Amino acid sequence: MLYIENNIAKTMKNLILWSDSCGGQNGNIKIVLMLKCILEHFTHLETIRVRFLVLGHSFLPNDSDFGDVECALKKLSKLVFF
């Protein structure tokens, strides 16, 4: 929400968000509740449109980062947070 507050003009009525097609991340209740919270907090917004990239035809730079993290986690017996 901080990003929206700092980067979206108060006159903007429509917000478009882009996402990958990962249903586990994008089709869950947490995303819906976040979008609801954004609409309630930023009263100048009338709509939020979520657009999805075409499955198999796109690549986001952070996709490989997630893969690297998953591979590293498989080698660990426990997580250590600093």
N, C-alpha and C positions, 0 to 999 in steps of 0.2 A: 504494500500500500504506500510505502514511503516513496518508491519510484514513481508511482502515479501522481502522488501529491507534488513531487518536485518537477515532473516533466510533462504533465498534461495541463493544457490551458483551461482556465475556468469557464471559457466559452464553449469548450468542446462538448458536444452532446452524444457522440457515438464513439465507442472504444472498440478497436479490433485487436484481438490477441491471437497470436499464432502459436501452434503447438504441434508436436509430432503426433503420430497416430497410436501411441501407446495407451490402450484402453485402461490398463491398471492404474496409470497415473492421471489420466484426463477424464475418465468417466466415473470418478468416485464422488462421494458426498462431500469430501473436503474441498474439492474444486468448486462445486456448486455453492457451498456455504461461503467460500471466499468471494465468489462473484456477487452473491447476495450482499455481503458485507460492503463490498466496493460500491455497489449501487446505493446502499443506504448512507454511506459516509460521504460520497461525492454526489450530492444532490443535483448538480448540473448535468450529470450523465443520464441519458434516457435509455440507452441500450448498450449492451456489451455483446459483441459478436465474437465467437471463438471459431477460428478457422484451423483446419487440420491439413498438414502436408500429406501428399499422396504417398501411401505406404509403398516402400521399395523404390521410390523415385526421388528421394531427397536424402541429404546427409547434413546433420548439424555438427559443427566442430566439437561440441561437448559430448557427442555420442561415443567417441573413442575414449574420452576421459572416464565415462561411466564403466566402460568395458575394462579399462585398466584398474579401476578401483575394485571391481568385482573379482578380477583375477588375483589381485593382491590379497583380498579378504579370504579367498579360498586357501591361501597359504598360512593364514594366521589361526591360532587356536583360540585366541580371545582378542577382543577389541580394547585398545588403550587410547584414552582421550587425554589430550594435553590441555 
